[in-house]
Amino acid sequence: MRSTSDDVQTLSPAALAVLALASGVSVISGCGSRPETTRATLAPPPAEAASLELERSVSSTSALLMAGALCPDEARSRADGLRLARDKVFESGQSGQSGAALPIRLLRESAALIFDLEVVRRRGCARSSLAAPVPRDGWPLRSIRLTSGFGERADPIDGDVRFHAGVDLAGLRGDPVLAFRAGQVTTVATAQDGCGLRIVVSHDAGFSSEYCHLDTADVAPGQRVEVGTPIGTVGDSGRTTGPHLHFGVRLDGSPIDPLSLLVVTADDDVKGNP
């Protein structure tokens, strides 16, 4: 009868280390008088890795912008790179009320930086004082819960990838919608593009804001509004999956990320993905 010891293969410490790396477990090496623990070096979680990549991109681009070293073409390239990095952060997050919180301070900082780069690209100048972030009372809803970000995203209804020219904020039907800064109402109408009942407000310096999927509108075209003025209520008119506010901002007619103009704090509950 053959000894069972013939079936046992002794692995070298190096081989054990390879197995450890593959399995993610620890191996105690028997070499030397003081055993050492060899542990696999695990890659950071996707959300953490995406945030680190975005943070590095923000840091390097901010330094170039502050030094005045960006021409319009380079500004456009840098803005595109930041958008890609932001998309990875959003994709690594979880949607819904119980989703993991996204790094909102970093997202706000990167959105503001993209805005600065767009100004350089279009106007060849730095951000104007009129583009300074508005305070908390300038948010279009009293509660802050981001459920869909700005940019390319999978459509929540049919799954097709489309450009989302704003952000979606969770709210209950009937919640007051507020003007995010002073301006004049230019449009109060039901849109044919899926936005439902929409209000558009024109602001200074080429800015405008839009508020979609409303249940009611409490203003009329030509009316002057101040920051925080109630202009309507949250609803689910148009093409939606439920009550929420789609909030968009445009500069010279082109959509920009609203987060670039809104102040957020660590206490703000901003979750979700595009």
N, C-alpha and C positions, 0 to 999 in steps of 0.2 A: 504493500500500500504506500502510495506516494505521499510524502510529508506535505502538509498544507503550507509549510514555510516556503516551498518551491513556488507557490502561487502569489506570494507576497513580493511586491516590487518596491524597493527602497528608493524614494525620491530625494534628490539633492535639495539643499536649501534654495538654490536658484529656481529649481522647478516648482518648489512649493510657493515661492514668491509669485511666479507666473500664474499658478492656480489661484492664489489670493487675489491678484489683480483682476482675474476674470470673474471671480465670485463675489468680490467686495468684502471678504472676511479677513481676519487677522491671522498671521502665522508667527509662531515663536521659533526663532532660529536657535539650533543647538550648538552653533559654533561659538567658541570662546567661553570664558568663565562667567560672563554676564550676558544672559539671554537678552536679545533685543526684539522688539515687536516691529514687524514689517507690515504696514497698512497700505492698502490701495489708496491712491490719491484720486478722489472722485471729482468729477467735473461739477461746477456749481449748478444748482437747479436752473432750468430754462429762464424763469423770471429774473433771477439774480444775474445771470449771464447777460441777458438782454439789457437790463438796467445799467450794468457796468459798461457795456458797449456804448450805450447812449450817453452816459456820463463822460466818457472819454471824448466822444465826438463833440459834446457841448463845450467841454473845457478847451479843446484845441481851437474850435471855431470862434469861441468868445475872445480868445487871445488875439487871433488874427483880426477880428472885427475891431477890437479896441485899439489895435495898432494901426488901423486904417490901411491894412494890407490886402484888402479884398476889392477887386474890380467887379463890375456887374456880372461878367461871365462866371467868375470864380464863386461869387455869392450864390448864383443859381445852382451851381454844382454842390456847394456846401449845404444849401437848403434841401436839395434832393436827398443827400446822404443822411441828413438829420431825420427826414420823413421816413426813410427806410428803417432807421434805427428805432424810431418811435413806433412804427408798425410792429416790429418784433416785440416790443414791450407790451403793446396791446394784445398781440396774439398769445403771449405767454400768460395773460391774466385769465380770470374766470368771470363769466357774466352772471348776472342775477343778484338778488338781494344778499345772498350769502357768499358771493365771490370774494376772493382775496383782494385786498385793497391794492391799487396800483400806486406807484411812486409819484403822487400828484405834484409834489414840489418840482421834481425833475421834469415831469411832463409840461408843467407850466413854464419852467425856465427854457426848455427846448422850443416850445411853441412861440414864446416871446422872441427867441433868437431867430427862428425861422421868419417871423414877421420883420425883424430888423433886416435880415438878408433880402427879403422881398422888396423892402423899401430901397435898399441899395441897388438892387437889380433894376427896379423900375424908375427910380428918381435920382440915383447916384448920390444919395445923401443919407444922413443918419435919421433915426426915428425922431419924429416931432413930438413936442410936449403934449399935443392933442392925442397921441397914441399911448399915453401913460396908462398903466392898468387902473381900472376903476375899483373902488373899494367894495367890500362885501355887500353893501346895500345896493350895489349896481347889478347884482346877479338877477337874472330874469325870474328865478324862483327862490323862495325863502329857504327851501331845503336843497342841498347839493348832492345829487347822486347821479353820476355819469353812467349811462347805460350803453352808449355807443359813441365812439370817437370820430374825429375828423379824418377824411381821406378814404382810400380804397378799403372796401369791406365787402363781406359776403352779405347779400341782401337777406334780411331776416325772414322774408316771405318765400322767395323762390330760390335763394341760394346763389344767384348770379352775382359776380363781382362788379360793383359799381362804385363810383366816386360819391362819397357822402359829404356834401358841402356844408357841414355844420356839426353840431353835437346834439345828442338826445339826452334829456334830463328826465328822470323818473318823477312822476307826480300823480296825484289823485284827481279824478274828474272834479272840476270846480275850483281847484287851487288857483289863486290869483297869479296871473302872468304880469311881470313888471317891465317897464322900459329900462334897458340897462344903461342908458345915458340920455341926456336931453336931445330933443330933435323934433321933427315935424312928421306926422303920419302921412304917408303917401299912398298906401294901398290897404284896403280892407275888402277882401274878396275871397271866394272859394276858388282855389287854384285847380287847374286841370292836370297838373303833373304829379298828383298824389299827395301834395302838401295839405290838402283839405282847406279849412278856413285859415287864412293867412293874413297877418298884419306886417307891413313893412314900414320902418321908420327911417327917415333920412337924417344924418348927423353932419357935423362940420368935418372939414378936411377930407372929403371924399368917402366917408364911412356911411354904411347903412346896415341895419339889422332887420332880421325877419324872424317871425314867431309862427310856427305852423302846427297843424292838427288841433286847432283851438275848438273849444266847445261854444264859447261866446266871444264876441268882440265888443268892447265897451268904449271904443273911440271911433272917430270918423276921419276920412281923408281931409287934410288941411289943418287938423287939430295939433296944437303944440303940446308936447309932453315933457316932463322933467324926469330926472333919474328916479326910479322907484315908483313912477306913476302906474297904477293898475290899468292895463290896457285890454285885458281879456281873461279867459279862464282856460285851464288845461282840459283837453278833450281827446277824442280819438277820430276826428274827422279825417277823411282822405284815406290813404293807404297806410294802415298801421296794424300792429299786433295788440294794441291796447292803449289806454290813456298815457300820454307823455307829451313833453314839449320838445319839438325840434327847434333849436336856436342856431341861427346863422349870422355871420358878419361878413360884409364885403368891403373891400377897399378899391376905389376906382372901378367898381363893377365886378371885381374878381374875388372869389371866396377866400377867406383866411381862417385860420384856426381860432375860434372864439377864446380858447384858453390863453391865447397870447395877450388878451386884454382884460382878463378877469383875475382878481387877486384871490388866491386860495391859501389856506393854512393847513397845518398838520391835523387839525381837528375836523376838517371837512371830509365827509364820507363820500369819496369818489371811487367808484368801482366799475368794473365792466370791461368789455372789449368792443372793438368796432364791429 
